[in-house]
Amino acid sequence: MRPLDVLFINADSSAAAYQELAKTYSAIEPPTWSLLLAQSCRSRGFGVAILDATAERLTHEQAVSRIAELNPRLACFVVYGQNPNSGTTNMIGNTECAALLKSAYPHIPICFVGSHTSALPLEVLSLPFVDFVLLNEGVYALWNLLATNLKEEAKNVLGIGHKLDGIPVLNPPEKIVPQERIDLDMPGYAWDLLPYKQKPLDLYRAHFWHAEFSHEKRTPFAAIYTSLGCKFKCDFCMINIVNRTDNSEGVSAANSPIMRFWSTDLILSEFEKLASMGVKTVRISDEMFFLNKKYYEPLVCGLIERGLAFSLWTYSRVDTVRKDILDKFLQAGIKWLALGIEAGNQTVRYEVSKGSFKDINIRDVIQTVRGAGINIISNFIVGLPDDNYETMRQTESLALELCSEMMNVYPCQALPGSPLYFQAKANGWKLPDSYAGYAFLSYESQPLPTKYLSAAEVLKFRDEMWHRYFTYPPYLELIERKFGLQERKNIEEMAKIRLKRKLLGD
C-alpha cells in the first residue's frame, strides 16, 4: 500500500460562519481546492487522501482522531471557499482543529494553504501550530516540499514558508501553474476521495435557491472550476491573491489579475464523471465564466451535444452578458446566472470597481436574461466606502424593483488580500480582530464603516434589507408562481431566522 504523503483537510467552520442558517439553509460545497491539489499530487506519484470534516459533520476532536489514524507525512489544511471571504472565514475551524492536532500529535507536520494564507503568509506561519505555509496556489511548492524530508531540506523549497529555529521565514516565491501546463499539472478533480453516505457526493448540499427552494433537490451536489482567477481589480475582492508571486509587503489581489483556463475536453470529461456518479446539480464556480467566448462557448456546446442534463449556475458581471448565447446557456443546463450588481448608485459602484464597469442599463440586462428563461441571483454590497443611507436605500430600491429569483446582500468587508484591506490599514479603519469578524453572517461580523456611517449602521441596514426582501409580497408571489406554494413556504420559514450580531448588542 502506498504511504500517505499528504492528507488534505477541510475542518468545519459552518456554525460560527452561518449561525442558525448552517443547520438547514447554507450550502455544503465540495472542497474544490483539496480536490485539485489531491489530483495534482497523485499525478506525480504521491499518496493522497482528503478529510472533509464539514461534509461528515465531524467535531474537531473526531477530525484529529481520524488524522492520527491516517498518520500522514504532512497534514495540509486547505483553507479556501467559493465566496470571496471564505478563505478568511474558514480559518475559524481550521486553526482550531490544527491547534488541537499539534497538541495531541506534535510529530505530524502541519501546513496551511489558501487565500488567507496567500494574503498574510507570515501571520499564518507565526501561529504556533503551523509548520509550513504554501504561498499562492501552492501546486509546485507542495510537490517539491513532499519530495523532501519535511525538515531541514525544506529550506531550499521555493514558494513555502517554514520556521528556522522557531523564526518564521518565507522562501523565495514559486510560479503558479502556467496556462500551457494547466491540464498537465492540475489534471482535474479527485472526486473518488470524497466521503459519502450511500452514493457519491450525497453529503454535499446545493444552495437553497439552486434547488428551486426545495430541500429534496439539494443532494447530490458538486462544484467545479472551468477557469481560475479574474482579469478585473475591484477594491473589495481578494480572489486573485492566490496568483501571488511576490513576497513583498503590501501586495494585493489587484497585482495579479490573471485568468487561466482548462481545455474544453478536460472539463467535459469531469462533467461526464459527475454525470456517471448521478450528480445533476452543479455549480460552475468561475469568478467570470460569462466573459471569454473563446472558452465558454465550446464548453456550453459540448454540454448540449452530450445531453448531460445538469442544473447549473454560474457568475457574470452585468456588463459581460451577451444576448446571443443565452439560449445555448439554457440548453446546456445553466438555469441560474449570478449577476454582480453591487450597488444601486453608479458613482459608488464606479469607485470600487476602478471604473471597469461599462455604463450599461442594468434593468435591460435583467430583462434580457429573464427573457431567455434563466433565473437570476442578484448580488449587492452595502457599506461601500462612498455609501450613505441614501445610496444604500437606492441599492435596496433597485433590488426590490428587479425582484430577482434570488438576492444576496453583503456588508462591505476589507478582506485580507484585497486592495480595500490595505486602504483600511493605511487609514486606520477598524478591522476585525478575529477570523469570524470577516464572516458576513457571523455573530462577530465587523464590516467597514463608510465615510458617513458606522459599521453598526451598515450591518443593521444589511440585515433589515435582507429581511425586507425575503418577506416582500411581490417576491413571494414570484416564487410561488415559478416554483410552487411549498417553495414559498420554505422561504417564509427561512426568513424567520434572524441573525444575532455582537455589534448590534445581541
RAWOSUL-V384022 format. One record per residue. N is the residue number from 0. PHI is phi as a letter, one per 40 degrees, with the letter a starting at -180 (* if undefined). NEAR is the number of other ideal C-beta (glycine too) atoms within 10 Angstrom. D_CENTER is the distance of its C-alpha to the mean C-alpha in whole Angstrom. Layout:
# RAWOSUL-V384022
n=N phi=PHI near=NEAR d_center=D_CENTER
n=N phi=PHI near=NEAR d_center=D_CENTER
This chain:
# RAWOSUL-V384022
n=0 phi=* near=4 d_center=34
n=1 phi=c near=9 d_center=32
n=2 phi=c near=9 d_center=31
n=3 phi=c near=15 d_center=27
n=4 phi=c near=22 d_center=26
n=5 phi=a near=24 d_center=23
n=6 phi=b near=23 d_center=21
n=7 phi=c near=28 d_center=17
n=8 phi=b near=30 d_center=16
n=9 phi=b near=27 d_center=13
n=10 phi=c near=27 d_center=15
n=11 phi=c near=26 d_center=15
n=12 phi=b near=27 d_center=13
n=13 phi=c near=19 d_center=13
n=14 phi=c near=14 d_center=17
n=15 phi=c near=21 d_center=16
n=16 phi=c near=28 d_center=13
n=17 phi=b near=19 d_center=14
n=18 phi=f near=20 d_center=18
n=19 phi=c near=15 d_center=20
n=20 phi=c near=16 d_center=17
n=21 phi=c near=17 d_center=16
n=22 phi=c near=11 d_center=19
n=23 phi=b near=14 d_center=19
n=24 phi=b near=18 d_center=17
n=25 phi=c near=17 d_center=13
n=26 phi=c near=20 d_center=11
n=27 phi=b near=19 d_center=12
n=28 phi=c near=22 d_center=9
n=29 phi=d near=28 d_center=11
n=30 phi=c near=28 d_center=10
n=31 phi=d near=19 d_center=9
n=32 phi=c near=23 d_center=10
n=33 phi=c near=28 d_center=13
n=34 phi=c near=26 d_center=14
n=35 phi=c near=24 d_center=14
n=36 phi=c near=27 d_center=16
n=37 phi=c near=26 d_center=18
n=38 phi=c near=19 d_center=19
n=39 phi=c near=24 d_center=20
n=40 phi=c near=21 d_center=22
n=41 phi=c near=18 d_center=24
n=42 phi=c near=16 d_center=25
n=43 phi=b near=14 d_center=27
n=44 phi=g near=10 d_center=29
n=45 phi=c near=20 d_center=27
n=46 phi=c near=16 d_center=27
n=47 phi=b near=24 d_center=23
n=48 phi=a near=19 d_center=22
n=49 phi=b near=23 d_center=18
n=50 phi=b near=25 d_center=18
n=51 phi=b near=25 d_center=16
n=52 phi=c near=24 d_center=17
n=53 phi=c near=22 d_center=15
n=54 phi=c near=23 d_center=16
n=55 phi=c near=17 d_center=19
n=56 phi=f near=12 d_center=19
n=57 phi=c near=19 d_center=21
n=58 phi=c near=13 d_center=22
n=59 phi=c near=18 d_center=22
n=60 phi=c near=11 d_center=26
n=61 phi=c near=14 d_center=25
n=62 phi=c near=26 d_center=22
n=63 phi=c near=25 d_center=25
n=64 phi=c near=15 d_center=27
n=65 phi=c near=16 d_center=26
n=66 phi=c near=24 d_center=25
n=67 phi=c near=14 d_center=28
n=68 phi=c near=7 d_center=30
n=69 phi=c near=14 d_center=28
n=70 phi=f near=13 d_center=29
n=71 phi=c near=21 d_center=27
n=72 phi=c near=16 d_center=28
n=73 phi=a near=20 d_center=24
n=74 phi=c near=26 d_center=22
n=75 phi=b near=28 d_center=18
n=76 phi=c near=29 d_center=16
n=77 phi=c near=27 d_center=12
n=78 phi=b near=31 d_center=10
n=79 phi=b near=23 d_center=6
n=80 phi=i near=21 d_center=3
n=81 phi=c near=17 d_center=2
n=82 phi=b near=18 d_center=3
n=83 phi=d near=22 d_center=5
n=84 phi=c near=26 d_center=7
n=85 phi=c near=22 d_center=5
n=86 phi=d near=28 d_center=7
n=87 phi=c near=29 d_center=10
n=88 phi=d near=29 d_center=10
n=89 phi=c near=30 d_center=10
n=90 phi=c near=28 d_center=13
n=91 phi=d near=25 d_center=15
n=92 phi=c near=24 d_center=16
n=93 phi=c near=24 d_center=15
n=94 phi=c near=21 d_center=18
n=95 phi=c near=18 d_center=20
n=96 phi=c near=29 d_center=20
n=97 phi=c near=28 d_center=21
n=98 phi=c near=17 d_center=24
n=99 phi=c near=18 d_center=25
n=100 phi=c near=23 d_center=25
n=101 phi=c near=20 d_center=27
n=102 phi=c near=11 d_center=29
n=103 phi=c near=13 d_center=30
n=104 phi=b near=15 d_center=30
n=105 phi=c near=11 d_center=31
n=106 phi=c near=6 d_center=31
n=107 phi=c near=19 d_center=28
n=108 phi=c near=20 d_center=26
n=109 phi=b near=23 d_center=23
n=110 phi=b near=28 d_center=20
n=111 phi=b near=28 d_center=17
n=112 phi=a near=31 d_center=14
n=113 phi=i near=26 d_center=11
n=114 phi=c near=30 d_center=10
n=115 phi=c near=30 d_center=12
n=116 phi=c near=31 d_center=14
n=117 phi=c near=28 d_center=15
n=118 phi=c near=23 d_center=15
n=119 phi=b near=18 d_center=18
n=120 phi=c near=22 d_center=19
n=121 phi=c near=13 d_center=22
n=122 phi=c near=14 d_center=21
n=123 phi=c near=22 d_center=19
n=124 phi=c near=21 d_center=22
n=125 phi=c near=14 d_center=25
n=126 phi=c near=17 d_center=23
n=127 phi=c near=11 d_center=26
n=128 phi=c near=17 d_center=25
n=129 phi=c near=24 d_center=23
n=130 phi=c near=23 d_center=25
n=131 phi=b near=23 d_center=23
n=132 phi=b near=29 d_center=20
n=133 phi=b near=27 d_center=18
n=134 phi=c near=25 d_center=18
n=135 phi=f near=25 d_center=16
n=136 phi=c near=27 d_center=14
n=137 phi=g near=28 d_center=17
n=138 phi=c near=24 d_center=18
n=139 phi=c near=20 d_center=22
n=140 phi=c near=25 d_center=22
n=141 phi=c near=28 d_center=21
n=142 phi=d near=20 d_center=24
n=143 phi=c near=17 d_center=27
n=144 phi=c near=25 d_center=26
n=145 phi=c near=21 d_center=26
n=146 phi=c near=13 d_center=30
n=147 phi=c near=14 d_center=31
n=148 phi=c near=8 d_center=33
n=149 phi=g near=18 d_center=30
n=150 phi=b near=10 d_center=32
n=151 phi=c near=10 d_center=34
n=152 phi=c near=12 d_center=33
n=153 phi=c near=21 d_center=30
n=154 phi=c near=12 d_center=31
n=155 phi=b near=10 d_center=32
n=156 phi=c near=23 d_center=28
n=157 phi=c near=14 d_center=26
n=158 phi=g near=26 d_center=23
n=159 phi=b near=28 d_center=23
n=160 phi=b near=25 d_center=24
n=161 phi=a near=23 d_center=26
n=162 phi=b near=15 d_center=29
n=163 phi=b near=10 d_center=33
n=164 phi=f near=5 d_center=35
n=165 phi=g near=6 d_center=32
n=166 phi=c near=9 d_center=31
n=167 phi=c near=17 d_center=28
n=168 phi=b near=14 d_center=28
n=169 phi=c near=15 d_center=26
n=170 phi=c near=17 d_center=27
n=171 phi=d near=11 d_center=27
n=172 phi=c near=17 d_center=24
n=173 phi=b near=21 d_center=23
n=174 phi=c near=13 d_center=22
n=175 phi=c near=24 d_center=19
n=176 phi=c near=19 d_center=20
n=177 phi=c near=10 d_center=22
n=178 phi=d near=13 d_center=22
n=179 phi=c near=9 d_center=25
n=180 phi=b near=14 d_center=24
n=181 phi=c near=19 d_center=20
n=182 phi=c near=16 d_center=22
n=183 phi=c near=11 d_center=24
n=184 phi=c near=15 d_center=22
n=185 phi=b near=21 d_center=19
n=186 phi=c near=17 d_center=21
n=187 phi=g near=18 d_center=18
n=188 phi=b near=22 d_center=17
n=189 phi=c near=21 d_center=19
n=190 phi=d near=20 d_center=18
n=191 phi=c near=12 d_center=22
n=192 phi=c near=18 d_center=20
n=193 phi=c near=23 d_center=18
n=194 phi=c near=16 d_center=20
n=195 phi=a near=15 d_center=22
n=196 phi=c near=11 d_center=24
n=197 phi=b near=7 d_center=27
n=198 phi=a near=12 d_center=25
n=199 phi=d near=20 d_center=22
n=200 phi=g near=23 d_center=18
n=201 phi=c near=18 d_center=20
n=202 phi=c near=21 d_center=18
n=203 phi=b near=25 d_center=15
n=204 phi=b near=22 d_center=15
n=205 phi=c near=25 d_center=14
n=206 phi=d near=24 d_center=13
n=207 phi=d near=22 d_center=16
n=208 phi=c near=24 d_center=17
n=209 phi=d near=23 d_center=16
n=210 phi=c near=21 d_center=19
n=211 phi=f near=20 d_center=21
n=212 phi=g near=23 d_center=21
n=213 phi=b near=15 d_center=23
n=214 phi=c near=14 d_center=22
n=215 phi=c near=7 d_center=24
n=216 phi=c near=15 d_center=22
n=217 phi=c near=20 d_center=18
n=218 phi=b near=19 d_center=19
n=219 phi=c near=23 d_center=19
n=220 phi=a near=26 d_center=15
n=221 phi=b near=26 d_center=13
n=222 phi=b near=22 d_center=10
n=223 phi=a near=23 d_center=11
n=224 phi=c near=24 d_center=11
n=225 phi=b near=21 d_center=14
n=226 phi=a near=22 d_center=14
n=227 phi=b near=24 d_center=12
n=228 phi=g near=22 d_center=12
n=229 phi=a near=21 d_center=13
n=230 phi=c near=13 d_center=17
n=231 phi=c near=22 d_center=17
n=232 phi=b near=18 d_center=17
n=233 phi=c near=26 d_center=16
n=234 phi=d near=21 d_center=17
n=235 phi=c near=24 d_center=14
n=236 phi=b near=25 d_center=11
n=237 phi=b near=27 d_center=11
n=238 phi=d near=22 d_center=9
n=239 phi=c near=27 d_center=12
n=240 phi=c near=27 d_center=13
n=241 phi=c near=27 d_center=12
n=242 phi=c near=20 d_center=15
n=243 phi=c near=24 d_center=17
n=244 phi=b near=16 d_center=21
n=245 phi=b near=12 d_center=23
n=246 phi=c near=15 d_center=23
n=247 phi=c near=8 d_center=25
n=248 phi=c near=7 d_center=24
n=249 phi=g near=9 d_center=23
n=250 phi=c near=17 d_center=21
n=251 phi=b near=22 d_center=18
n=252 phi=d near=32 d_center=15
n=253 phi=c near=20 d_center=18
n=254 phi=c near=17 d_center=20
n=255 phi=a near=19 d_center=18
n=256 phi=c near=16 d_center=17
n=257 phi=b near=17 d_center=17
n=258 phi=b near=19 d_center=16
n=259 phi=b near=17 d_center=17
n=260 phi=b near=21 d_center=18
n=261 phi=c near=23 d_center=19
n=262 phi=c near=14 d_center=22
n=263 phi=d near=18 d_center=23
n=264 phi=c near=12 d_center=25
n=265 phi=c near=16 d_center=22
n=266 phi=c near=23 d_center=19
n=267 phi=c near=19 d_center=22
n=268 phi=c near=13 d_center=23
n=269 phi=c near=22 d_center=20
n=270 phi=c near=23 d_center=20
n=271 phi=c near=14 d_center=23
n=272 phi=c near=17 d_center=23
n=273 phi=c near=22 d_center=20
n=274 phi=c near=16 d_center=23
n=275 phi=c near=11 d_center=26
n=276 phi=c near=17 d_center=24
n=277 phi=g near=11 d_center=24
n=278 phi=c near=23 d_center=20
n=279 phi=b near=17 d_center=21
n=280 phi=b near=25 d_center=17
n=281 phi=b near=27 d_center=14
n=282 phi=c near=25 d_center=11
n=283 phi=c near=23 d_center=11
n=284 phi=c near=20 d_center=8
n=285 phi=d near=22 d_center=10
n=286 phi=c near=22 d_center=9
n=287 phi=a near=20 d_center=13
n=288 phi=c near=25 d_center=14
n=289 phi=c near=23 d_center=17
n=290 phi=b near=20 d_center=19
n=291 phi=b near=14 d_center=21
n=292 phi=c near=13 d_center=23
n=293 phi=d near=8 d_center=25
n=294 phi=b near=19 d_center=22
n=295 phi=c near=27 d_center=20
n=296 phi=c near=15 d_center=24
n=297 phi=c near=15 d_center=25
n=298 phi=c near=22 d_center=22
n=299 phi=c near=23 d_center=23
n=300 phi=c near=15 d_center=26
n=301 phi=c near=17 d_center=26
n=302 phi=c near=24 d_center=24
n=303 phi=c near=15 d_center=27
n=304 phi=c near=10 d_center=30
n=305 phi=c near=13 d_center=28
n=306 phi=f near=9 d_center=28
n=307 phi=c near=20 d_center=25
n=308 phi=f near=10 d_center=25
n=309 phi=c near=19 d_center=21
n=310 phi=b near=18 d_center=19
n=311 phi=b near=24 d_center=16
n=312 phi=a near=26 d_center=14
n=313 phi=a near=21 d_center=13
n=314 phi=b near=21 d_center=12
n=315 phi=a near=23 d_center=15
n=316 phi=c near=24 d_center=17
n=317 phi=c near=21 d_center=20
n=318 phi=c near=15 d_center=22
n=319 phi=b near=20 d_center=21
n=320 phi=c near=21 d_center=22
n=321 phi=b near=14 d_center=25
n=322 phi=c near=12 d_center=27
n=323 phi=c near=8 d_center=29
n=324 phi=b near=18 d_center=26
n=325 phi=c near=20 d_center=25
n=326 phi=c near=12 d_center=27
n=327 phi=c near=16 d_center=26
n=328 phi=d near=26 d_center=23
n=329 phi=c near=18 d_center=24
n=330 phi=c near=13 d_center=26
n=331 phi=c near=22 d_center=23
n=332 phi=h near=21 d_center=22
n=333 phi=c near=27 d_center=19
n=334 phi=c near=18 d_center=20
n=335 phi=b near=21 d_center=17
n=336 phi=b near=27 d_center=16
n=337 phi=c near=24 d_center=14
n=338 phi=b near=24 d_center=16
n=339 phi=c near=24 d_center=15
n=340 phi=c near=24 d_center=18
n=341 phi=g near=24 d_center=17
n=342 phi=a near=25 d_center=21
n=343 phi=c near=22 d_center=24
n=344 phi=c near=20 d_center=26
n=345 phi=c near=13 d_center=26
n=346 phi=c near=9 d_center=27
n=347 phi=c near=23 d_center=24
n=348 phi=c near=23 d_center=22
n=349 phi=c near=15 d_center=24
n=350 phi=c near=16 d_center=24
n=351 phi=c near=23 d_center=20
n=352 phi=c near=21 d_center=19
n=353 phi=f near=13 d_center=22
n=354 phi=g near=9 d_center=24
n=355 phi=c near=13 d_center=22
n=356 phi=c near=22 d_center=22
n=357 phi=c near=9 d_center=25
n=358 phi=c near=7 d_center=28
n=359 phi=b near=13 d_center=27
n=360 phi=c near=10 d_center=28
n=361 phi=d near=19 d_center=25
n=362 phi=c near=11 d_center=27
n=363 phi=c near=12 d_center=28
n=364 phi=c near=22 d_center=25
n=365 phi=d near=22 d_center=24
n=366 phi=c near=12 d_center=28
n=367 phi=c near=15 d_center=27
n=368 phi=c near=23 d_center=24
n=369 phi=c near=16 d_center=26
n=370 phi=c near=10 d_center=29
n=371 phi=c near=17 d_center=27
n=372 phi=g near=11 d_center=26
n=373 phi=b near=19 d_center=23
n=374 phi=c near=20 d_center=21
n=375 phi=b near=21 d_center=19
n=376 phi=b near=20 d_center=16
n=377 phi=c near=24 d_center=17
n=378 phi=b near=19 d_center=14
n=379 phi=b near=25 d_center=16
n=380 phi=b near=26 d_center=16
n=381 phi=b near=27 d_center=19
n=382 phi=g near=25 d_center=21
n=383 phi=c near=27 d_center=20
n=384 phi=d near=21 d_center=23
n=385 phi=c near=16 d_center=26
n=386 phi=c near=29 d_center=25
n=387 phi=b near=15 d_center=28
n=388 phi=c near=13 d_center=29
n=389 phi=c near=9 d_center=30
n=390 phi=c near=21 d_center=27
n=391 phi=c near=28 d_center=25
n=392 phi=c near=15 d_center=28
n=393 phi=c near=17 d_center=27
n=394 phi=c near=25 d_center=24
n=395 phi=c near=21 d_center=24
n=396 phi=c near=11 d_center=27
n=397 phi=c near=18 d_center=26
n=398 phi=c near=24 d_center=23
n=399 phi=c near=15 d_center=26
n=400 phi=c near=12 d_center=28
n=401 phi=c near=20 d_center=25
n=402 phi=f near=16 d_center=25
n=403 phi=c near=24 d_center=22
n=404 phi=c near=20 d_center=21
n=405 phi=a near=22 d_center=18
n=406 phi=b near=23 d_center=17
n=407 phi=b near=19 d_center=14
n=408 phi=b near=21 d_center=16
n=409 phi=b near=21 d_center=14
n=410 phi=c near=22 d_center=16
n=411 phi=c near=25 d_center=16
n=412 phi=b near=29 d_center=15
n=413 phi=c near=26 d_center=16
n=414 phi=c near=28 d_center=13
n=415 phi=d near=27 d_center=14
n=416 phi=h near=28 d_center=14
n=417 phi=c near=26 d_center=14
n=418 phi=d near=21 d_center=18
n=419 phi=c near=25 d_center=18
n=420 phi=c near=26 d_center=18
n=421 phi=c near=18 d_center=21
n=422 phi=c near=15 d_center=23
n=423 phi=c near=19 d_center=22
n=424 phi=c near=13 d_center=24
n=425 phi=c near=9 d_center=27
n=426 phi=c near=10 d_center=28
n=427 phi=g near=7 d_center=28
n=428 phi=c near=16 d_center=25
n=429 phi=c near=13 d_center=24
n=430 phi=b near=16 d_center=21
n=431 phi=d near=21 d_center=20
n=432 phi=b near=9 d_center=21
n=433 phi=a near=14 d_center=19
n=434 phi=c near=26 d_center=15
n=435 phi=c near=20 d_center=15
n=436 phi=c near=21 d_center=17
n=437 phi=c near=27 d_center=13
n=438 phi=c near=26 d_center=12
n=439 phi=c near=23 d_center=13
n=440 phi=b near=22 d_center=14
n=441 phi=c near=26 d_center=16
n=442 phi=c near=17 d_center=20
n=443 phi=c near=18 d_center=20
n=444 phi=d near=28 d_center=17
n=445 phi=b near=24 d_center=19
n=446 phi=c near=26 d_center=18
n=447 phi=c near=26 d_center=20
n=448 phi=c near=19 d_center=24
n=449 phi=b near=23 d_center=25
n=450 phi=c near=9 d_center=28
n=451 phi=b near=14 d_center=30
n=452 phi=b near=21 d_center=28
n=453 phi=c near=15 d_center=27
n=454 phi=c near=21 d_center=24
n=455 phi=c near=16 d_center=25
n=456 phi=c near=20 d_center=26
n=457 phi=c near=23 d_center=23
n=458 phi=c near=23 d_center=21
n=459 phi=c near=16 d_center=24
n=460 phi=c near=21 d_center=24
n=461 phi=d near=26 d_center=20
n=462 phi=c near=18 d_center=21
n=463 phi=c near=11 d_center=25
n=464 phi=c near=20 d_center=23
n=465 phi=d near=22 d_center=21
n=466 phi=c near=15 d_center=24
n=467 phi=c near=14 d_center=26
n=468 phi=c near=21 d_center=24
n=469 phi=c near=17 d_center=23
n=470 phi=b near=13 d_center=27
n=471 phi=c near=16 d_center=28
n=472 phi=d near=7 d_center=31
n=473 phi=d near=10 d_center=31
n=474 phi=c near=21 d_center=27
n=475 phi=c near=17 d_center=28
n=476 phi=c near=12 d_center=31
n=477 phi=c near=15 d_center=28
n=478 phi=c near=23 d_center=26
n=479 phi=c near=15 d_center=30
n=480 phi=c near=10 d_center=31
n=481 phi=c near=13 d_center=28
n=482 phi=b near=19 d_center=27
n=483 phi=h near=14 d_center=30
n=484 phi=c near=10 d_center=31
n=485 phi=c near=12 d_center=30
n=486 phi=c near=20 d_center=26
n=487 phi=c near=19 d_center=27
n=488 phi=c near=14 d_center=28
n=489 phi=c near=21 d_center=25
n=490 phi=c near=20 d_center=24
n=491 phi=c near=13 d_center=27
n=492 phi=c near=11 d_center=26
n=493 phi=d near=14 d_center=22
n=494 phi=c near=16 d_center=24
n=495 phi=c near=10 d_center=26
n=496 phi=c near=13 d_center=23
n=497 phi=b near=12 d_center=24
n=498 phi=c near=20 d_center=21
n=499 phi=c near=11 d_center=23
n=500 phi=b near=20 d_center=23
n=501 phi=c near=15 d_center=25
n=502 phi=c near=19 d_center=25
n=503 phi=b near=14 d_center=27
n=504 phi=g near=7 d_center=29
n=505 phi=c near=9 d_center=28
